[in-house]
Amino acid sequence: MSKTVLVSGGAGFIGSHVTVGLSQAGYDVVIADNMSNCDETNYKGVCAILGKQLPFVKMDFCDAAAVDALFNKYRIDAVIHFAAYKAVGESVAEPLKYYKNNLGSFLNVLEASRAHGTHVLFSSSATVYGEPEKTPVTEESPRQEATSPYGNTKQMCEDFLRDCVRAYGIHGIALRYFNPIGAHPSALIGELPRGVPNNLVPYITQTAAGKRECLSIFGNDYPTEDGTCLRDYIDIVDLAKAHVCAVTRMLEDKMDEPYEIFNIGTGRPVSVLELVKAFEKVNGLKLNYKIAPRRAGDVTAIWADPTLAEKKLGWKATRSVEDTLASAWAWEKHIAGKN
């Protein structure tokens, strides 16, 4: 009998790509999402890619009764938890919104997982490292004080998972990933935030498409070669494969410890300005951009040492930044064609 994986936030950017990867790997997938930062575009795209309808439940994971009902309805072997608010800047302005939603939803997932013996994969983030003392960061790098409430919720949720694994006999993995970008090669699913994008690449593509007048690069006075922040940009399809590897590791009982952490990145730092210029070059476009003041909560430079993920998960990033940026533009054109 095939295993069933619940993907909370499965209609969103990362969740939709992970859902495709899981289904193609032979897992039964249940998608649950409150649709607060997406519409049905990615869900429909997932079904089109797979050639079948997947179970979809519209619900809020902050509703404990709804979470309990979901776990009672389906025999869930593992849950991947994406359902969370994720805008760094907004979290600085509205910390209570982030603490209530991101912590409350995950506590409900953990409560249901404890009751049903379900393993948990948590969608963590490189933000837990704060402003790192040394780069690249490894899983042993110290977690610094979070530079935003969003980053703080990731740290706290990691601790929740670690403690629940110790107490309740479930298994857990936290994947600390860096900056997911791009879209599925089919151009049927991708990043489609509601309102003004908070992430760089959808703002780039929307500017290129004429939806946004100008792209703002936040700060050019950082201590880096070109003055802009350094990040580790990982292709969304590569990232999805890491989740499949991690779920398989849990469900096949191949973990070294009941709770494990892995960095998911490329190990290659790319500056914001480099990424913008690479997008222009690979897609033959010229972007209208300007330098703006630094943004609250941004760190100067961070990228991964992904050695452990390669060794233990058998995973590593393979897609180039150029291919990823081409896929992001193909997705933006697909969306424009639909509208």
Salt bridges, closest charged atoms under 4 A:
GLU40 OE1 - LYS44 NZ 3.74
ASP77 OD2 - ARG75 NH1 2.92
GLU90 OE2 - LYS97 NZ 2.93
GLU111 OE2 - ARG114 NH2 2.37
GLU158 OE1 - ARG143 NH1 3.20
GLU158 OE1 - ARG176 NH2 2.74
ASP159 OD2 - ARG143 NH2 3.07
ASP159 OD1 - ARG162 NH1 3.25
ASP163 OD1 - ARG162 NE 2.96
ASP163 OD1 - ARG166 NH1 3.81
ASP221 OD1 - ARG294 NE 2.94
ASP235 OD2 - ARG319 NE 2.89
GLU252 OE1 - LYS254 NZ 2.84
ASP256 OD2 - ARG249 NH2 3.42
ASP256 OD2 - LYS312 NZ 2.74
GLU260 OE1 - ARG249 NE 2.71
GLU280 OE2 - LYS286 NZ 3.95
ASP298 OD2 - ARG295 NE 3.00
GLU332 OE2 - LYS211 NZ 2.72
